[in-house]
Amino acid sequence: SSLGDCSLALAGLRGVVSQADPCYAGPFFKDVEREARDNEDTCLTADSECNEGTIFYNEKIQPVDSEYKEGSEYILSRFIKDGSYGEVYSAQDVNTGFRFAAKKIALKRFSSEEVGAWSTLRSPCITELFGVVREGPNVVLLMEEKSGSLSQLIMERGRLPEDLSLHYHGQVLTALEYLVKKKVAHLDIKADNVLLSEDGRDSFLCDFGHAEKLDNQGLSLSNSRDMKGTETHMAPEIVKGEPRGAKADVWSSCCMLLHMLNGCQPWTRYYTCRLYLKIANEPPPIGEIPCDCSPLTAEVLKAGLQKDPVKRLSASQLKEKTDRALKEVGGLTSSVQGPYTEPLYVP
Ligand SMILES: Oc1ccc(F)cc1Nc1nc(-c2ccncc2)cs1
């Protein structure tokens, strides 16, 4: 839409739910976050009548009289899981019947980064954010629904065949290559946040609750050093509170590759204590590379699990290596559904 419509939509946004071009969602949600922090009390007792937000252009999600509220314009059908900062439900638009996923976040825990970073992304490897609606004390993020997650598949199959693991790793690295171009770091790459298509052959990155914008050097703009993401997949620079950027996602993607190959997350078979110090002081978990994997797969993991982010390969360099490793094992021949294979416990 032209700037006119969009800025009009934003200007009129107070108290209405409007269709707007996602490019402008970021700034609006900055002040929702500020307002939430400023008047903590009111947003807690916030009148449930307050219903404002932005539905990005989508004829299948229809505000009625510029309202989009749970229980009237859409319904939550079933609880799916706890996402970052909120619960995820399957939802349906009452008028169109269109199904989507919805994450309900308490206003005081809402980070405008999830919307600001995500709303500018358009990639076949990243789930689409349809919109954000504030309902009283909550913010609800609306996202395209997928049939399941990579973590569910790993649980069902114990561990995944090497070719299937490399296939998904390659797709996640394609998503990371795109994020590097858009100067966004996801900072919570793990199988829980990778969703699968119906036939399981395509994967999509989701949940930008920990995402951060990057500067021209590829380092995070947010000066916060607080640790983000999932402990077992945290890069050394994260646990050490050092400057972080896109390379942290590369480390986490290799932790996820180990999770797919072994059927269990790195570090957890050797340590039950807090992992931060182990990740900071121990060598990288390359000892957990399964002995039955191909040499090129081991190369991918060694290159992606370099503790020094400068030495660690970039998403596009690792994507090339991963594609070569997949060719070396004969390409993707395994079916997505298949026999349960016992996870590899301590050798
Ligand atoms: O950050 C979000 C913003 C909006 C959403 F609707 C969901 C998420 N986060 C996640 N959704 C899932 C998931 C969704 C659908 N099916 C299986 C898993 C896993 S993490």
The ligand as a Tripos MOL2 file, in Angstrom:
@<TRIPOS>MOLECULE
LIG
   20    22     1     0     0
SMALL
NO_CHARGES

@<TRIPOS>ATOM
      1 O1          6.2870  -17.0900   18.3500 O.3       1 LIG1
      2 C1          5.0300  -17.4540   17.9510 C.ar      1 LIG1
      3 C2          4.1300  -16.5090   17.4930 C.ar      1 LIG1
      4 C3          2.8730  -16.8940   17.0860 C.ar      1 LIG1
      5 C4          2.5150  -18.2420   17.1640 C.ar      1 LIG1
      6 F1          1.3020  -18.5980   16.7720 F         1 LIG1
      7 C5          3.4030  -19.2070   17.6170 C.ar      1 LIG1
      8 C6          4.6740  -18.8210   18.0140 C.ar      1 LIG1
      9 N1          5.6420  -19.7090   18.4870 N.pl3     1 LIG1
     10 C7          5.5920  -21.0560   18.2760 C.ar      1 LIG1
     11 N2          4.6460  -21.7520   17.6530 N.ar      1 LIG1
     12 C8          4.9240  -23.0910   17.6200 C.ar      1 LIG1
     13 C9          3.9890  -23.9890   16.9660 C.ar      1 LIG1
     14 C10         2.9330  -23.4620   16.2200 C.ar      1 LIG1
     15 C11         2.0700  -24.3510   15.5690 C.ar      1 LIG1
     16 N3          2.2280  -25.6970   15.6540 N.ar      1 LIG1
     17 C12         3.2590  -26.2160   16.3870 C.ar      1 LIG1
     18 C13         4.1670  -25.3830   17.0600 C.ar      1 LIG1
     19 C14         6.0850  -23.4740   18.2140 C.ar      1 LIG1
     20 S1          6.8650  -22.0670   18.8390 S.2       1 LIG1
@<TRIPOS>BOND
     1     1     2 1
     2     2     3 ar
     3     2     8 ar
     4     3     4 ar
     5     4     5 ar
     6     5     6 1
     7     5     7 ar
     8     7     8 ar
     9     8     9 1
    10     9    10 1
    11    10    11 ar
    12    10    20 ar
    13    11    12 ar
    14    12    13 1
    15    12    19 ar
    16    13    14 ar
    17    13    18 ar
    18    14    15 ar
    19    15    16 ar
    20    16    17 ar
    21    17    18 ar
    22    19    20 ar
@<TRIPOS>SUBSTRUCTURE
     1 LIG1         1 GROUP 0 **** ****
